[in-house]
Amino acid sequence: MSPLAFVLTLSCYRRWPSRFSTPYSHNLLVLFSSTATTITPPNGKESPSSGPAPPPIRVALTESTGRAVFATRRIGAGDTIHTAKPIVSHPSLSAITTVCYFCLKKINAVTASQSQGVSFCSENCKESSKVFYDVEKKADWLAFDDYCRTQGLKYPLLVKRLACMVISGAAPAGILDILQPANLTQGMILKMEEGFHLLRNALVKANIGDEHMSFLTKQWYTDVLARIRINAFRIELAAGVYEDLLSLASASIEAEAAVGNAIYMLPSFYNLDCDPNTHIVWIENADAKLKALRDIDEGEELRICYIDASMSCDARESLLSQGFGFKCNCLRCMSGD
């Protein structure tokens, strides 16, 4: 299957939450097998000569959940299943002076590398940021940032950064098309227009040529926001090596606790469960670690909780409805727990 056919095939399926945990079978169409690094191999040891093993997972299409992630072998509680680097990330406006503008690592004045009001944790991050920052720093973002701040919006910041990546040639305009979009009402789409015009006007005033901005239409902006809305992860950094996974799974869901937000490819394929067997951990920066909360059997679907799993059923239902636009049908929610 060609890369284009792969994208078009996956784009036909929703990232549905389901009440069932359906093991994959060899009859399912397996479309993806990650090559990301597995930090904890099956025996808990890693041979220097053999190198890290591929992660023990595969993505398949099922009748009940659409696209889903399954274990290809037994995974022990606490094991790191795989890691993932963000496709695009952005610091929270409230944290923009205290984290690296590229990797979101917390920084201090002594180690920071400054560049026009933003900071980087290292020269490497400063150099890596050129995929978007060489374009971004040409524009005046005061009106756009004020719009996000006063409206309490975070996702348009990810769209801004992605647009700058596309303009610089670092990413294709359709890089997020493989991800499932949220269902948007006409009223929601109308509210997005102000952000689109502020984004485009800032780039036009920065003399970014039309040949570089032909992709930046209202439809593109809306489509990207729809995908970010349902697939973005809020990043909360744990200090040092975080071992208490159950406590981490119950971390605060308040926006002020986050250092930023990010979009990932493989983690976005995980379906929802309010009694999850997997959790995402951020230790130092926006690089995500997918860890097992309990023992996971071969063939079992891997699921994460998109919100704070310690909340009541009514609170979870309300937050998922408002933030993601759907009602969870996992076993825990169906039982009213």
C-alpha positions as a Markdown table, in Angstrom:
| # | Residue | x | y | z |
|---|---|---|---|---|
| 1 | Met | 0.0 | 0.0 | 0.0 |
| 2 | Ser | 1.4 | 3.4 | -1.0 |
| 3 | Pro | 1.8 | 6.2 | 1.6 |
| 4 | Leu | -1.1 | 8.1 | 0.0 |
| 5 | Ala | -3.4 | 5.1 | 0.0 |
| 6 | Phe | -2.5 | 4.5 | 3.6 |
| 7 | Val | -3.5 | 8.0 | 4.6 |
| 8 | Leu | -6.7 | 7.9 | 2.6 |
| 9 | Thr | -7.7 | 4.5 | 4.1 |
| 10 | Leu | -7.1 | 5.6 | 7.7 |
| 11 | Ser | -8.9 | 8.9 | 7.1 |
| 12 | Cys | -12.1 | 7.0 | 6.5 |
| 13 | Tyr | -12.3 | 5.8 | 10.0 |
| 14 | Arg | -13.2 | 7.7 | 13.2 |
| 15 | Arg | -11.3 | 7.6 | 16.5 |
| 16 | Trp | -14.5 | 6.3 | 18.2 |
| 17 | Pro | -14.5 | 5.5 | 21.9 |
| 18 | Ser | -16.1 | 2.1 | 22.5 |
| 19 | Arg | -17.5 | 0.1 | 25.4 |
| 20 | Phe | -15.7 | -3.0 | 24.3 |
| 21 | Ser | -12.0 | -4.0 | 24.5 |
| 22 | Thr | -11.8 | -6.2 | 21.4 |
| 23 | Pro | -8.6 | -8.1 | 20.8 |
| 24 | Tyr | -7.2 | -7.9 | 17.3 |
| 25 | Ser | -7.2 | -11.0 | 15.1 |
| 26 | His | -5.1 | -11.9 | 12.1 |
| 27 | Asn | -8.1 | -11.3 | 10.0 |
| 28 | Leu | -8.1 | -7.6 | 10.7 |
| 29 | Leu | -6.4 | -5.3 | 8.2 |
| 30 | Val | -3.2 | -4.2 | 10.0 |
| 31 | Leu | -2.2 | -0.9 | 8.6 |
| 32 | Phe | 0.6 | 0.4 | 10.9 |
| 33 | Ser | 3.5 | -1.0 | 12.9 |
| 34 | Ser | 5.5 | 1.7 | 14.7 |
| 35 | Thr | 9.3 | 1.8 | 14.6 |
| 36 | Ala | 9.5 | 4.0 | 17.6 |
| 37 | Thr | 11.9 | 3.0 | 20.4 |
| 38 | Thr | 10.7 | 0.6 | 23.2 |
| 39 | Ile | 12.5 | 1.8 | 26.4 |
| 40 | Thr | 11.7 | -1.3 | 28.4 |
| 41 | Pro | 12.3 | -4.6 | 26.6 |
| 42 | Pro | 10.4 | -7.8 | 27.6 |
| 43 | Asn | 13.2 | -9.0 | 29.9 |
| 44 | Gly | 13.8 | -5.6 | 31.5 |
| 45 | Lys | 17.4 | -5.5 | 30.0 |
| 46 | Glu | 18.7 | -4.2 | 26.8 |
| 47 | Ser | 21.7 | -5.6 | 25.0 |
| 48 | Pro | 24.1 | -2.9 | 23.8 |
| 49 | Ser | 24.8 | -4.9 | 20.7 |
| 50 | Ser | 21.2 | -5.6 | 19.7 |
| 51 | Gly | 19.9 | -2.1 | 20.3 |
| 52 | Pro | 16.3 | -1.2 | 21.3 |
| 53 | Ala | 13.5 | -3.4 | 20.1 |
| 54 | Pro | 10.5 | -2.0 | 18.2 |
| 55 | Pro | 7.4 | -1.4 | 20.3 |
| 56 | Pro | 5.2 | -4.3 | 21.0 |
| 57 | Ile | 2.1 | -2.8 | 19.3 |
| 58 | Arg | 0.3 | -2.6 | 16.1 |
| 59 | Val | -2.5 | -0.4 | 14.7 |
| 60 | Ala | -5.5 | -2.2 | 13.2 |
| 61 | Leu | -9.0 | -1.5 | 12.0 |
| 62 | Thr | -11.8 | -3.1 | 13.9 |
| 63 | Glu | -15.6 | -3.1 | 13.4 |
| 64 | Ser | -16.3 | -1.8 | 16.9 |
| 65 | Thr | -13.7 | 0.9 | 17.3 |
| 66 | Gly | -12.4 | 1.7 | 13.9 |
| 67 | Arg | -8.7 | 2.4 | 14.3 |
| 68 | Ala | -7.1 | 1.0 | 17.5 |
| 69 | Val | -3.8 | 0.0 | 19.0 |
| 70 | Phe | -3.1 | -3.6 | 20.2 |
| 71 | Ala | -0.4 | -5.4 | 22.1 |
| 72 | Thr | 1.6 | -7.9 | 20.1 |
| 73 | Arg | 3.0 | -9.5 | 23.2 |
| 74 | Arg | 2.6 | -9.3 | 27.0 |
| 75 | Ile | 3.5 | -5.9 | 28.5 |
| 76 | Gly | 4.3 | -5.6 | 32.1 |
| 77 | Ala | 3.0 | -3.0 | 34.5 |
| 78 | Gly | 5.2 | 0.1 | 34.4 |
| 79 | Asp | 6.9 | -0.8 | 31.1 |
| 80 | Thr | 7.5 | 2.0 | 28.6 |
| 81 | Ile | 5.6 | 0.8 | 25.5 |
| 82 | His | 7.0 | 3.4 | 23.1 |
| 83 | Thr | 8.0 | 7.1 | 22.8 |
| 84 | Ala | 6.6 | 9.7 | 20.5 |
| 85 | Lys | 7.8 | 13.1 | 19.4 |
| 86 | Pro | 5.2 | 15.8 | 18.6 |
| 87 | Ile | 4.2 | 16.7 | 15.1 |
| 88 | Val | 3.6 | 20.2 | 16.4 |
| 89 | Ser | 3.6 | 21.7 | 19.9 |
| 90 | His | 3.3 | 25.1 | 21.5 |
| 91 | Pro | 3.8 | 26.4 | 25.0 |
| 92 | Ser | 0.9 | 27.7 | 27.0 |
| 93 | Leu | 0.8 | 31.5 | 26.9 |
| 94 | Ser | 1.0 | 31.5 | 30.7 |
| 95 | Ala | 4.2 | 29.4 | 30.6 |
| 96 | Ile | 5.9 | 31.0 | 27.5 |
| 97 | Thr | 8.6 | 32.6 | 29.6 |
| 98 | Thr | 9.4 | 29.6 | 31.7 |
| 99 | Val | 9.6 | 26.8 | 29.2 |
| 100 | Cys | 11.6 | 26.1 | 26.0 |
| 101 | Tyr | 9.9 | 27.6 | 23.0 |
| 102 | Phe | 10.7 | 24.4 | 21.0 |
| 103 | Cys | 10.6 | 21.3 | 23.3 |
| 104 | Leu | 8.7 | 22.8 | 26.3 |
| 105 | Lys | 11.3 | 21.8 | 28.8 |
| 106 | Lys | 11.3 | 24.0 | 31.9 |
| 107 | Ile | 14.2 | 26.4 | 31.9 |
| 108 | Asn | 15.8 | 29.1 | 34.1 |
| 109 | Ala | 17.6 | 32.3 | 33.2 |
| 110 | Val | 21.0 | 30.8 | 33.6 |
| 111 | Thr | 20.5 | 28.0 | 31.0 |
| 112 | Ala | 18.2 | 29.8 | 28.6 |
| 113 | Ser | 19.2 | 30.9 | 25.1 |
| 114 | Gln | 17.2 | 34.0 | 24.3 |
| 115 | Ser | 15.7 | 35.0 | 20.9 |
| 116 | Gln | 13.4 | 38.0 | 20.5 |
| 117 | Gly | 11.6 | 37.5 | 23.8 |
| 118 | Val | 11.3 | 33.7 | 23.8 |
| 119 | Ser | 13.7 | 31.2 | 25.3 |
| 120 | Phe | 15.3 | 27.9 | 24.4 |
| 121 | Cys | 16.8 | 25.3 | 26.7 |
| 122 | Ser | 19.7 | 24.7 | 24.4 |
| 123 | Glu | 21.4 | 25.8 | 21.2 |
| 124 | Asn | 20.1 | 22.5 | 19.6 |
| 125 | Cys | 16.5 | 23.5 | 20.3 |
| 126 | Lys | 17.1 | 27.0 | 19.1 |
| 127 | Glu | 18.5 | 25.6 | 15.8 |
| 128 | Ser | 15.7 | 23.0 | 15.6 |
| 129 | Ser | 13.1 | 25.8 | 16.0 |
| 130 | Lys | 14.0 | 27.2 | 12.6 |
| 131 | Val | 11.5 | 24.9 | 11.0 |
| 132 | Phe | 8.9 | 27.4 | 12.2 |
| 133 | Tyr | 10.6 | 30.3 | 13.9 |
| 134 | Asp | 12.3 | 31.8 | 11.0 |
| 135 | Val | 8.8 | 32.5 | 9.6 |
| 136 | Glu | 7.1 | 33.2 | 12.9 |
| 137 | Lys | 9.5 | 35.9 | 14.0 |
| 138 | Lys | 8.8 | 38.0 | 10.9 |
| 139 | Ala | 5.2 | 38.7 | 12.0 |
| 140 | Asp | 3.6 | 40.7 | 14.7 |
| 141 | Trp | 1.5 | 38.2 | 16.8 |
| 142 | Leu | 0.2 | 40.7 | 19.4 |
| 143 | Ala | -3.4 | 40.7 | 18.1 |
| 144 | Phe | -3.5 | 37.0 | 17.6 |
| 145 | Asp | -2.0 | 36.2 | 21.0 |
| 146 | Asp | -4.4 | 38.7 | 22.7 |
| 147 | Tyr | -7.3 | 37.0 | 20.9 |
| 148 | Cys | -6.2 | 33.5 | 22.2 |
| 149 | Arg | -5.6 | 34.9 | 25.7 |
| 150 | Thr | -8.8 | 36.9 | 26.1 |
| 151 | Gln | -10.9 | 34.0 | 24.6 |
| 152 | Gly | -9.1 | 31.4 | 26.7 |
| 153 | Leu | -8.0 | 29.5 | 23.5 |
| 154 | Lys | -5.0 | 27.3 | 23.1 |
| 155 | Tyr | -5.5 | 25.3 | 19.9 |
| 156 | Pro | -5.2 | 28.3 | 17.5 |
| 157 | Leu | -1.6 | 28.6 | 18.7 |
| 158 | Leu | -0.9 | 25.1 | 17.4 |
| 159 | Val | -2.5 | 26.1 | 14.0 |
| 160 | Lys | -0.2 | 29.2 | 13.9 |
| 161 | Arg | 2.9 | 27.1 | 14.5 |
| 162 | Leu | 1.8 | 24.5 | 11.9 |
| 163 | Ala | 1.1 | 27.2 | 9.4 |
| 164 | Cys | 4.6 | 28.6 | 9.9 |
| 165 | Met | 6.0 | 25.1 | 9.4 |
| 166 | Val | 4.2 | 24.6 | 6.2 |
| 167 | Ile | 5.3 | 28.0 | 4.9 |
| 168 | Ser | 8.9 | 27.2 | 5.7 |
| 169 | Gly | 8.6 | 23.9 | 3.8 |
| 170 | Ala | 9.1 | 21.8 | 7.0 |
| 171 | Ala | 5.7 | 20.1 | 6.8 |
| 172 | Pro | 3.0 | 19.4 | 4.2 |
| 173 | Ala | -0.2 | 21.3 | 4.6 |
| 174 | Gly | -2.1 | 18.0 | 5.0 |
| 175 | Ile | 0.1 | 16.5 | 7.6 |
| 176 | Leu | -2.8 | 16.1 | 10.1 |
| 177 | Asp | -5.3 | 14.8 | 7.6 |
| 178 | Ile | -4.8 | 11.2 | 8.8 |
| 179 | Leu | -6.3 | 12.2 | 12.2 |
| 180 | Gln | -10.0 | 12.1 | 13.0 |
| 181 | Pro | -11.6 | 15.6 | 13.2 |
| 182 | Ala | -14.1 | 16.6 | 15.8 |
| 183 | Asn | -17.7 | 17.3 | 14.7 |
| 184 | Leu | -18.1 | 21.1 | 14.5 |
| 185 | Thr | -21.4 | 23.0 | 14.5 |
| 186 | Gln | -21.9 | 26.0 | 12.2 |
| 187 | Gly | -21.7 | 28.2 | 15.3 |
| 188 | Met | -18.3 | 26.8 | 16.2 |
| 189 | Ile | -17.0 | 27.3 | 12.7 |
| 190 | Leu | -18.2 | 31.0 | 12.7 |
| 191 | Lys | -16.4 | 31.6 | 15.9 |
| 192 | Met | -13.2 | 30.3 | 14.3 |
| 193 | Glu | -13.3 | 33.0 | 11.6 |
| 194 | Glu | -11.7 | 35.7 | 13.8 |
| 195 | Gly | -8.7 | 33.6 | 14.6 |
| 196 | Phe | -8.3 | 32.7 | 10.9 |
| 197 | His | -8.3 | 36.3 | 9.8 |
| 198 | Leu | -5.9 | 37.4 | 12.6 |
| 199 | Leu | -3.5 | 34.6 | 11.6 |
| 200 | Arg | -3.6 | 35.3 | 7.9 |
| 201 | Asn | -3.4 | 39.1 | 8.3 |
| 202 | Ala | -0.3 | 38.8 | 10.5 |
| 203 | Leu | 1.4 | 36.7 | 7.8 |
| 204 | Val | 0.3 | 39.0 | 5.0 |
| 205 | Lys | 1.6 | 42.1 | 6.9 |
| 206 | Ala | 4.9 | 40.2 | 7.3 |
| 207 | Asn | 5.1 | 40.1 | 3.5 |
| 208 | Ile | 4.9 | 36.3 | 3.3 |
| 209 | Gly | 4.2 | 35.8 | -0.4 |
| 210 | Asp | 1.0 | 34.4 | -1.8 |
| 211 | Glu | 2.9 | 31.5 | -3.3 |
| 212 | His | 3.7 | 30.3 | 0.2 |
| 213 | Met | 0.2 | 30.9 | 1.6 |
| 214 | Ser | -2.0 | 29.4 | -1.0 |
| 215 | Phe | -2.9 | 26.6 | 1.5 |
| 216 | Leu | -3.9 | 29.0 | 4.2 |
| 217 | Thr | -7.7 | 29.2 | 3.5 |
| 218 | Lys | -10.5 | 29.3 | 6.0 |
| 219 | Gln | -11.3 | 25.7 | 5.2 |
| 220 | Trp | -7.7 | 24.6 | 6.0 |
| 221 | Tyr | -7.8 | 26.5 | 9.2 |
| 222 | Thr | -11.1 | 25.0 | 10.3 |
| 223 | Asp | -10.1 | 21.5 | 9.3 |
| 224 | Val | -6.9 | 21.7 | 11.2 |
| 225 | Leu | -8.6 | 23.1 | 14.3 |
| 226 | Ala | -11.2 | 20.3 | 14.1 |
| 227 | Arg | -8.4 | 17.7 | 14.2 |
| 228 | Ile | -6.4 | 19.4 | 16.9 |
| 229 | Arg | -9.5 | 19.8 | 19.1 |
| 230 | Ile | -10.0 | 16.1 | 19.4 |
| 231 | Asn | -6.4 | 14.9 | 19.2 |
| 232 | Ala | -4.3 | 17.5 | 21.2 |
| 233 | Phe | -2.6 | 16.4 | 24.4 |
| 234 | Arg | -2.1 | 18.8 | 27.3 |
| 235 | Ile | 1.4 | 18.5 | 28.5 |
| 236 | Glu | 2.2 | 18.3 | 32.2 |
| 237 | Leu | 5.8 | 17.7 | 33.1 |
| 238 | Ala | 6.8 | 15.3 | 35.9 |
| 239 | Ala | 9.9 | 16.2 | 37.9 |
| 240 | Gly | 12.5 | 13.6 | 37.5 |
| 241 | Val | 11.7 | 9.9 | 36.9 |
| 242 | Tyr | 8.0 | 9.6 | 37.8 |
| 243 | Glu | 7.3 | 6.1 | 39.1 |
| 244 | Asp | 3.8 | 6.5 | 40.7 |
| 245 | Leu | 1.8 | 6.0 | 37.5 |
| 246 | Leu | -1.6 | 5.8 | 39.2 |
| 247 | Ser | -1.0 | 9.2 | 40.9 |
| 248 | Leu | 0.1 | 10.6 | 37.5 |
| 249 | Ala | -3.1 | 9.3 | 35.9 |
| 250 | Ser | -5.0 | 11.3 | 38.4 |
| 251 | Ala | -3.1 | 14.6 | 37.8 |
| 252 | Ser | -4.9 | 17.9 | 37.7 |
| 253 | Ile | -6.8 | 18.6 | 34.5 |
| 254 | Glu | -6.8 | 22.4 | 35.0 |
| 255 | Ala | -5.3 | 24.2 | 32.0 |
| 256 | Glu | -3.1 | 26.3 | 34.2 |
| 257 | Ala | -1.2 | 23.2 | 35.2 |
| 258 | Ala | -0.1 | 22.6 | 31.6 |
| 259 | Val | 3.1 | 23.9 | 30.1 |
| 260 | Gly | 1.7 | 23.5 | 26.6 |
| 261 | Asn | -0.1 | 21.4 | 24.1 |
| 262 | Ala | 1.0 | 19.0 | 21.3 |
| 263 | Ile | -0.2 | 16.8 | 18.5 |
| 264 | Tyr | 1.3 | 13.3 | 18.0 |
| 265 | Met | 0.7 | 10.7 | 15.4 |
| 266 | Leu | 0.7 | 7.2 | 17.0 |
| 267 | Pro | -0.7 | 8.3 | 20.5 |
| 268 | Ser | -3.7 | 9.8 | 18.6 |
| 269 | Phe | -4.6 | 6.3 | 17.5 |
| 270 | Tyr | -5.3 | 5.1 | 21.1 |
| 271 | Asn | -9.0 | 4.9 | 22.0 |
| 272 | Leu | -10.6 | 6.2 | 25.1 |
| 273 | Asp | -11.3 | 4.3 | 28.3 |
| 274 | Cys | -11.9 | 5.8 | 31.8 |
| 275 | Asp | -10.3 | 2.7 | 33.3 |
| 276 | Pro | -7.2 | 2.8 | 31.1 |
| 277 | Asn | -4.4 | 0.3 | 30.9 |
| 278 | Thr | -2.0 | 2.8 | 29.4 |
| 279 | His | -0.9 | 6.4 | 30.3 |
| 280 | Ile | 1.2 | 9.1 | 28.7 |
| 281 | Val | 4.0 | 10.6 | 30.7 |
| 282 | Trp | 6.1 | 13.7 | 30.0 |
| 283 | Ile | 9.3 | 13.7 | 32.1 |
| 284 | Glu | 11.4 | 16.6 | 30.8 |
| 285 | Asn | 9.9 | 17.9 | 27.6 |
| 286 | Ala | 7.2 | 17.3 | 24.9 |
| 287 | Asp | 8.5 | 13.9 | 24.1 |
| 288 | Ala | 5.7 | 11.5 | 25.2 |
| 289 | Lys | 6.3 | 8.2 | 26.9 |
| 290 | Leu | 3.4 | 5.6 | 26.7 |
| 291 | Lys | 3.6 | 3.5 | 29.8 |
| 292 | Ala | 1.5 | 0.5 | 30.9 |
| 293 | Leu | -0.5 | 1.1 | 34.1 |
| 294 | Arg | -1.0 | -2.6 | 34.6 |
| 295 | Asp | -0.1 | -5.9 | 33.0 |
| 296 | Ile | -1.4 | -6.1 | 29.4 |
| 297 | Asp | -2.0 | -9.4 | 27.6 |
| 298 | Glu | -1.0 | -10.1 | 24.0 |
| 299 | Gly | -3.9 | -9.1 | 21.7 |
| 300 | Glu | -5.4 | -6.7 | 24.3 |
| 301 | Glu | -6.3 | -3.2 | 23.1 |
| 302 | Leu | -4.3 | -0.4 | 24.6 |
| 303 | Arg | -6.4 | 2.5 | 25.8 |
| 304 | Ile | -5.8 | 5.8 | 27.5 |
| 305 | Cys | -8.0 | 8.3 | 29.4 |
| 306 | Tyr | -8.1 | 11.7 | 27.7 |
| 307 | Ile | -9.0 | 13.4 | 31.0 |
| 308 | Asp | -8.5 | 13.0 | 34.7 |
| 309 | Ala | -9.7 | 9.4 | 35.4 |
| 310 | Ser | -10.3 | 10.2 | 39.1 |
| 311 | Met | -13.3 | 12.5 | 38.3 |
| 312 | Ser | -16.8 | 11.4 | 38.8 |
| 313 | Cys | -18.8 | 9.9 | 36.0 |
| 314 | Asp | -21.0 | 13.0 | 35.6 |
| 315 | Ala | -17.9 | 15.3 | 35.6 |
| 316 | Arg | -16.1 | 13.1 | 33.0 |
| 317 | Glu | -19.2 | 13.0 | 30.8 |
| 318 | Ser | -19.5 | 16.8 | 30.9 |
| 319 | Leu | -15.8 | 17.5 | 30.2 |
| 320 | Leu | -15.7 | 15.0 | 27.3 |
| 321 | Ser | -18.8 | 16.4 | 25.8 |
| 322 | Gln | -17.6 | 20.0 | 26.0 |
| 323 | Gly | -14.0 | 19.4 | 25.2 |
| 324 | Phe | -14.2 | 16.5 | 22.7 |
| 325 | Gly | -17.7 | 16.5 | 21.5 |
| 326 | Phe | -18.7 | 12.9 | 22.4 |
| 327 | Lys | -20.0 | 10.7 | 25.2 |
| 328 | Cys | -17.8 | 7.9 | 26.5 |
| 329 | Asn | -19.2 | 4.4 | 26.2 |
| 330 | Cys | -16.4 | 2.6 | 28.1 |
| 331 | Leu | -17.5 | -0.1 | 30.7 |
| 332 | Arg | -16.8 | 2.2 | 33.6 |
| 333 | Cys | -19.0 | 5.0 | 32.2 |
| 334 | Met | -21.7 | 2.6 | 31.2 |
| 335 | Ser | -21.9 | 1.3 | 34.8 |
| 336 | Gly | -22.1 | 4.9 | 36.2 |
| 337 | Asp | -18.8 | 4.6 | 38.1 |
